[in-house]
Amino acid sequence: MTIKCQKNGQSLNINSNGGSKNLNTRNSQNNWFQQFKLDGLYIVNVGNNKVLDVSSGNDKEGNTVVAWTRKNRVNQQWKILYLDEKDAEPTKGLDEDSGLYRNRPFYLISRLPKHRALTVSSGRYLRISDKSKDNAHQIFYFDHLTRTVKSKAYTAKSISIPSKGNKTGLDMETTNARWW
């Protein structure tokens, strides 16, 4: 089988007529380097038995997918999700994994004696200050799609541990939906 892009009709292709590890899409040529099969959790090329592999096992946005020797690792395992079988993503209600309600605004209130609210300062820094009704800098929500806590004032930013999780403080950073 060939795997075609619905948008442009091109087929998944191993570069250099199968002589490379790199993948792209090209006009269908019906050659072995464009033919794949599903073997359990693996998408396998029928000509060289290499599988789709997330390069170096790095689960990061934009990482390269290559054709690689099967090592039976999770970075080579795939799930086919047909669009007509996909369940609608709930937009309300409790998210069991996070313990937070989806898209429901909330304040984060300190348990210290003055019960101050977490506040976004200067568009980035998180501080505590007296709670102010309807202050967008103090209102947060759980975004179920990115699985992050976002600020009502800065909807493209999420609470984040800076320096890719290597710092001890917290900031508001552009949402990238990684663990940090």
SERO-4910 file (N, C-alpha, C, O; in steps of 0.05 Angstrom, whole numbers):
BEGIN
 pado doro    nc1    nc2    nc3   cac1   cac2   cac3    cc1    cc2    cc3    oc1    oc2    oc3
  Met    A     17    -24      0      0      0      0     18     25      0     39     25     11
  Thr    A      8     45    -12     22     71    -10      5     88      9    -19     86     10
  Ile    A     19    105     24      6    124     42      7    151     29     28    162     24
  Lys    A    -17    161     22    -19    186      7    -29    209     25    -44    205     43
  Cys    A    -18    232     19    -27    257     32    -54    265     19    -55    268     -5
  Gln    A    -74    268     35   -100    275     25   -100    303     12   -115    307     -7
  Lys    A    -84    321     21    -84    348     11    -72    350    -17    -84    364    -34
  Asn    A    -49    336    -22    -37    339    -48    -35    313    -64    -25    314    -87
  Gly    A    -44    291    -54    -44    266    -68    -17    252    -71    -14    232    -84
  Gln    A      4    264    -59     31    253    -61     34    230    -41     19    228    -21
  Ser    A     53    212    -46     57    188    -30     80    191    -11    100    205    -18
  Leu    A     79    178     12    101    176     30    124    162     15    119    142      2
  Asn    A    148    172     17    170    164      0    196    164     16    201    182     31
  Ile    A    212    143     13    240    143     24    257    156      3    259    147    -20
  Asn    A    271    177     11    287    193     -8    308    176    -23    314    153    -15
  Ser    A    318    187    -44    339    174    -61    332    146    -70    348    128    -68
  Asn    A    306    143    -79    297    117    -88    301     95    -68    308     73    -75
  Gly    A    298    101    -42    301     82    -21    329     80    -10    334     64      9
  Gly    A    348     96    -20    375     94    -11    382    112     13    405    114     22
  Ser    A    362    126     24    366    144     46    349    136     70    331    119     67
  Lys    A    354    148     93    336    144    116    314    165    117    294    161    131
  Asn    A    318    186    102    299    209    102    274    203     87    274    190     66
  Leu    A    252    214     97    226    211     85    215    238     75    222    259     85
  Asn    A    199    237     54    185    260     44    160    250     30    153    226     31
  Thr    A    146    268     16    124    259     -1    131    267    -29    143    288    -34
  Arg    A    124    249    -48    129    254    -77    106    243    -93     89    229    -83
  Asn    A    106    250   -119     86    239   -136     88    209   -136    110    198   -135
  Ser    A     66    195   -136     66    166   -135     80    154   -159     74    161   -182
  Gln    A     98    135   -153    114    121   -174    109     91   -173    119     77   -190
  Asn    A     95     82   -152     89     53   -148    114     36   -146    115     14   -155
  Asn    A    135     48   -134    160     33   -129    161     24   -100    146     35    -83
  Trp    A    178      5    -94    180     -6    -67    185     15    -45    176     12    -23
  Phe    A    199     36    -52    206     56    -32    182     75    -26    185     94    -10
  Gln    A    159     70    -38    135     84    -31    113     65    -21     90     73    -17
  Gln    A    121     40    -16    101     20     -7    107     11     21    129      4     29
  Phe    A     86     13     38     88      6     66     65    -12     74     44    -13     60
  Lys    A     68    -26     96     47    -42    107     46    -38    137     66    -30    150
  Leu    A     23    -43    149     20    -42    178     25    -69    189     12    -89    181
  Asp    A     45    -71    207     52    -97    220     49    -93    250     69    -85    263
  Gly    A     26    -98    261     21    -93    290     22    -63    295      5    -48    286
  Leu    A     42    -54    310     45    -26    317     65    -12    299     71     12    303
  Tyr    A     75    -25    279     97    -15    262     87    -10    233     72    -26    223
  Ile    A     96     12    221     92     17    193    118     10    179    138     24    182
  Val    A    117    -11    163    141    -24    152    142    -19    122    122    -23    108
  Asn    A    165    -12    111    169    -10     82    172    -39     72    186    -55     83
  Val    A    157    -45     49    157    -72     39    183    -80     25    188   -103     21
  Gly    A    199    -60     17    224    -66      2    248    -71     20    264    -89     14
  Asn    A    251    -55     41    275    -58     58    268    -65     87    287    -67    103
  Asn    A    243    -68     94    234    -75    121    241    -54    142    239    -60    166
  Lys    A    248    -30    133    253     -9    153    226      3    161    207      2    146
  Val    A    225     14    186    200     24    197    202     54    201    223     66    202
  Leu    A    178     66    203    177     95    210    187     98    238    179     83    256
  Asp    A    206    116    242    221    119    267    222    149    274    232    165    258
  Val    A    213    157    298    217    184    307    246    187    315    256    174    334
  Ser    A    261    203    300    290    205    301    300    208    330    290    226    345
  Ser    A    318    191    338    332    191    364    312    188    387    320    191    410
  Gly    A    288    181    382    268    177    403    260    203    417    249    203    439
  Asn    A    267    226    405    261    252    417    232    261    411    226    267    388
  Asp    A    216    261    431    187    268    429    185    298    431    175    308    451
  Lys    A    193    312    410    192    341    410    179    351    384    181    338    363
  Glu    A    164    372    386    150    384    364    169    389    341    190    401    344
  Gly    A    162    379    317    178    384    293    200    365    289    216    368    270
  Asn    A    204    345    306    225    326    303    221    309    278    199    305    269
  Thr    A    243    300    266    243    286    241    234    257    245    240    244    265
  Val    A    219    247    225    212    219    223    228    207    200    228    218    178
  Val    A    241    184    205    259    172    186    251    142    182    235    132    197
  Ala    A    262    129    162    260    101    158    285     88    171    307     95    163
  Trp    A    280     70    190    303     59    205    299     30    211    277     19    210
  Thr    A    321     16    216    320    -12    223    302    -16    248    304     -1    267
  Arg    A    285    -36    247    266    -41    269    281    -49    294    296    -68    294
  Lys    A    276    -34    316    289    -39    342    268    -46    363    275    -50    386
  Asn    A    242    -46    355    220    -52    373    218    -32    397    212    -40    419
  Arg    A    224     -7    391    223     14    412    198     30    407    186     31    386
  Val    A    189     44    428    165     60    427    166     82    406    145     89    395
  Asn    A    189     93    400    191    114    379    186    103    351    186    118    332
  Gln    A    183     77    348    177     65    323    148     54    322    140     42    301
  Gln    A    133     58    343    106     47    344     85     69    338     88     92    346
  Trp    A     65     61    323     45     80    314     17     69    318     13     45    319
  Lys    A     -1     87    321    -30     80    322    -44     93    299    -40    117    294
  Ile    A    -59     78    284    -75     89    262   -101     99    274   -115     83    287
  Leu    A   -107    124    270   -132    136    281   -148    146    257   -142    168    246
  Tyr    A   -167    131    248   -184    139    225   -202    161    234   -214    161    256
  Leu    A   -205    181    217   -220    206    224   -249    200    230   -261    213    247
  Asp    A   -261    180    217   -289    174    222   -293    158    248   -315    154    256
  Glu    A   -271    150    261   -273    135    286   -264    152    310   -267    143    333
  Lys    A   -253    176    305   -243    193    326   -266    204    343   -285    216    333
  Asp    A   -264    199    369   -283    210    388   -279    240    390   -256    250    389
  Ala    A   -301    255    393   -298    284    397   -284    289    423   -290    276    443
  Glu    A   -266    308    423   -251    315    447   -270    331    465   -281    352    457
  Pro    A   -274    322    490   -292    337    508   -280    365    514   -256    367    517
  Thr    A   -297    385    514   -287    412    519   -296    422    547   -287    443    555
  Lys    A   -312    406    561   -321    414    588   -318    389    606   -314    367    596
  Gly    A   -321    395    631   -321    373    651   -293    368    662   -273    380    653
  Leu    A   -292    349    681   -268    343    695   -249    326    677   -258    306    665
  Asp    A   -224    334    675   -204    318    662   -192    300    683   -178    309    701
  Glu    A   -196    274    681   -188    255    701   -158    255    705   -148    252    728
  Asp    A   -142    258    684   -113    256    686   -101    280    701    -83    276    717
  Ser    A   -112    304    697   -100    328    710   -114    335    736   -103    348    753
  Gly    A   -139    326    739   -155    334    762   -166    362    760   -177    373    779
  Leu    A   -165    374    736   -175    401    731   -198    400    712   -200    382    696
  Tyr    A   -216    420    714   -238    422    695   -229    435    669   -214    455    670
  Arg    A   -237    424    647   -230    435    621   -242    463    616   -266    467    620
  Asn    A   -225    481    608   -234    508    599   -252    523    619   -268    539    612
  Arg    A   -248    517    644   -264    530    665   -246    549    680   -227    540    693
  Pro    A   -251    575    679   -234    595    691   -231    591    722   -250    584    735
  Phe    A   -207    597    732   -202    595    761   -180    613    769   -164    622    753
  Tyr    A   -179    619    795   -157    633    808   -140    612    822   -150    592    830
  Leu    A   -114    617    824    -97    601    841    -91    618    866    -76    637    865
  Ile    A   -102    609    888   -100    624    913    -80    611    932    -82    587    938
  Ser    A    -61    627    942    -42    617    961    -55    609    988    -75    623    996
  Arg    A    -45    589   1001    -56    581   1027    -42    597   1050    -48    592   1073
  Leu    A    -24    615   1043    -12    633   1063    -34    650   1075    -56    653   1063
  Pro    A    -30    662   1099    -51    676   1113    -66    698   1097    -90    702   1102
  Lys    A    -53    712   1079    -67    734   1064    -81    724   1039    -94    740   1026
  His    A    -79    698   1033    -93    686   1010    -91    702    984   -111    708    971
  Arg    A    -66    708    977    -62    724    952    -64    705    928    -62    681    930
  Ala    A    -70    718    905    -74    703    880    -49    703    863    -34    723    863
  Leu    A    -44    681    849    -22    680    830    -29    700    808    -52    701    798
  Thr    A     -9    716    800    -13    738    782      9    738    761     32    735    768
  Val    A      2    742    736     21    745    714     30    774    714     14    792    711
  Ser    A     57    778    717     68    805    718     86    809    693    102    792    686
  Ser    A     83    832    680     99    839    657     97    818    635    116    814    620
  Gly    A     75    805    633     70    785    612     85    759    614     82    742    597
  Arg    A    101    756    636    117    732    638    120    721    666    118    697    670
  Tyr    A    125    738    685    132    730    712    107    723    728     86    736    726
  Leu    A    110    703    746     88    695    763     94    705    792    115    699    803
  Arg    A     76    721    802     79    732    829     53    728    844     33    719    832
  Ile    A     52    733    870     27    733    884     20    762    891     37    778    897
  Ser    A     -6    768    889    -16    795    896    -45    792    905    -58    772    901
  Asp    A    -55    814    917    -83    814    927   -101    807    904    -98    817    881
  Lys    A   -121    789    909   -140    781    888   -157    805    881   -167    819    898
  Ser    A   -160    808    855   -176    830    844   -197    817    825   -190    804    806
  Lys    A   -222    822    830   -244    810    815   -241    816    785   -236    839    777
  Asp    A   -243    795    769   -242    797    740   -215    807    728   -214    817    706
  Asn    A   -194    805    744   -167    813    734   -157    790    717   -150    769    727
  Ala    A   -156    794    691   -148    773    672   -120    762    678   -114    739    671
  His    A   -103    778    691    -76    769    698    -76    749    721    -55    737    727
  Gln    A    -99    746    734   -101    727    756   -120    704    750   -124    686    766
  Ile    A   -131    704    726   -150    682    718   -136    663    700   -123    671    680
  Phe    A   -138    637    706   -125    616    691   -146    596    683   -168    596    693
  Tyr    A   -138    578    664   -156    556    656   -139    533    646   -116    537    637
  Phe    A   -150    509    648   -136    485    638   -144    481    609   -168    477    603
  Asp    A   -124    482    591   -129    478    562   -126    448    557   -103    437    558
  His    A   -147    434    552   -147    405    549   -133    396    524   -124    373    522
  Leu    A   -130    413    504   -116    405    479    -86    404    483    -73    386    473
  Thr    A    -75    424    496    -46    425    501    -39    413    528    -15    409    533
  Arg    A    -59    408    545    -55    397    572    -38    416    589    -21    407    605
  Thr    A    -42    442    586    -27    462    601    -47    481    615    -70    482    608
  Val    A    -36    496    634    -51    517    648    -44    543    635    -21    551    634
  Lys    A    -65    557    624    -61    582    610    -73    605    625    -90    602    642
  Ser    A    -63    629    619    -72    653    630    -94    665    612    -91    665    588
  Lys    A   -115    676    625   -136    689    609   -125    714    595   -133    721    573
  Ala    A   -105    727    607    -93    751    595    -74    745    572    -71    761    554
  Tyr    A    -62    722    573    -42    714    553    -48    686    543    -35    667    551
  Thr    A    -68    683    526    -78    657    518    -58    640    502    -62    616    500
  Ala    A    -38    652    491    -18    637    476      5    627    495     24    614    486
  Lys    A      3    634    521     24    626    540     13    607    561    -11    608    568
  Ser    A     30    590    571     23    572    593     43    574    615     66    583    611
  Ile    A     35    565    639     54    563    661     75    543    654     69    521    645
  Ser    A    100    551    657    122    534    647    146    536    666    150    556    679
  Ile    A    162    515    667    187    515    680    208    525    660    212    511    640
  Pro    A    221    548    664    239    558    643    263    540    638    269    521    653
  Ser    A    277    546    616    301    532    608    296    502    604    311    485    614
  Lys    A    274    496    591    266    468    585    265    451    610    272    427    610
  Gly    A    255    463    631    250    448    656    274    447    674    274    432    694
  Asn    A    295    462    668    320    461    684    321    482    706    342    483    720
  Lys    A    301    499    709    301    519    730    282    512    752    267    493    749
  Thr    A    284    526    774    266    520    797    241    539    797    221    532    809
  Gly    A    242    561    784    220    580    783    200    573    762    203    553    747
  Leu    A    179    589    760    158    586    740    155    612    725    158    634    737
  Asp    A    148    610    700    143    634    683    119    628    665    109    605    665
  Met    A    110    648    651     91    644    630    107    645    604    120    664    598
  Glu    A    105    623    589    120    621    564    101    612    542     80    601    547
  Thr    A    109    618    517     93    609    494     88    579    497    106    564    502
  Thr    A     63    572    493     55    544    497     70    526    477     69    530    453
  Asn    A     83    505    488     95    485    471     87    457    478     95    438    465
  Ala    A     70    454    498     58    428    506     78    406    512     72    383    509
  Arg    A    102    413    521    121    393    530    118    390    560    105    406    573
  Trp    A    131    370    572    127    365    600    135    387    618    124    389    640
  Trp    A    153    405    610    161    426    628    144    450    624    148    471    637
***
